[in-house]
Amino acid sequence: METLLTAGQVLDDPSWTREALQISSRVVARAGRIGDFAITFRHGFRSPNLFMGAAGVGYELLRVAYPDDLPAVLLLT
């Protein structure tokens, strides 16, 4: 999602942003169906971290909802 969202912003092309929104909608719908975001690793370990865990999922969904208010973390300098 982040690549599509950033491409939409940098290239000023709303089609990329729409695609990111569609994917995020599918992610949320799937989580609603199964009751989880399916981010469990080996042996049932659930990571809370930003890059591969619950915090990252939450941040990215917020970023898709508010792209002008939240930065792309990997592009921060």
C-alpha positions as CSV (number, residue, x, y, z in Angstrom):
1,M,0.0,0.0,0.0
2,E,2.8,2.4,0.9
3,T,4.4,2.2,-2.5
4,L,1.1,2.9,-4.2
5,L,0.2,5.8,-1.9
6,T,3.6,7.4,-2.3
7,A,3.5,7.0,-6.0
8,G,0.1,8.7,-6.1
9,Q,1.5,11.6,-4.1
10,V,4.8,12.0,-5.9
11,L,3.5,11.6,-9.4
12,D,0.3,13.5,-8.6
13,D,-1.7,10.5,-10.0
14,P,-4.9,9.8,-8.0
15,S,-5.2,6.3,-9.7
16,W,-2.4,5.1,-7.5
17,T,-4.0,6.5,-4.4
18,R,-7.3,4.9,-5.3
19,E,-5.6,1.5,-5.6
20,A,-4.0,1.9,-2.2
21,L,-7.5,2.7,-0.8
22,Q,-9.0,-0.3,-2.4
23,I,-6.3,-2.6,-1.0
24,S,-6.6,-1.1,2.5
25,S,-10.4,-1.7,2.3
26,R,-9.8,-5.3,1.4
27,V,-7.3,-5.7,4.3
28,V,-9.8,-4.3,6.7
29,A,-12.7,-6.4,5.3
30,R,-10.6,-9.5,5.6
31,A,-9.7,-8.7,9.2
32,G,-13.3,-8.2,10.0
33,R,-14.2,-11.6,8.5
34,I,-11.4,-13.6,10.3
35,G,-11.3,-11.4,13.4
36,D,-7.6,-10.6,13.0
37,F,-5.1,-8.9,10.7
38,A,-3.2,-12.3,10.4
39,I,0.2,-11.0,11.5
40,T,1.1,-14.0,13.6
41,F,4.6,-15.3,13.1
42,R,6.0,-18.8,14.0
43,H,4.8,-20.5,17.0
44,G,1.9,-18.0,17.5
45,F,4.2,-15.1,18.2
46,R,2.5,-11.8,17.6
47,S,4.7,-8.8,17.0
48,P,3.7,-5.3,18.2
49,N,6.4,-3.6,16.2
50,L,6.1,-0.9,13.6
51,F,7.5,-2.7,10.5
52,M,6.0,-6.1,10.6
53,G,3.5,-6.0,13.5
54,A,0.3,-4.5,14.7
55,A,1.7,-0.9,15.0
56,G,2.7,-1.0,11.4
57,V,-0.7,-2.2,10.2
58,G,-2.4,0.5,12.2
59,Y,0.0,3.2,11.1
60,E,-0.4,2.3,7.4
61,L,-4.1,2.3,7.6
62,L,-4.0,5.7,9.2
63,R,-1.6,6.9,6.6
64,V,-3.9,5.7,3.8
65,A,-6.8,7.6,5.5
66,Y,-4.7,10.7,6.1
67,P,-1.9,10.7,3.6
68,D,-1.2,14.5,3.8
69,D,-1.0,14.4,7.6
70,L,1.2,11.4,8.3
71,P,4.6,10.9,6.7
72,A,5.9,7.7,5.0
73,V,8.2,6.4,7.7
74,L,10.7,4.8,5.4
75,L,11.2,8.1,3.5
76,L,12.0,10.2,6.6
77,T,15.4,11.7,6.6
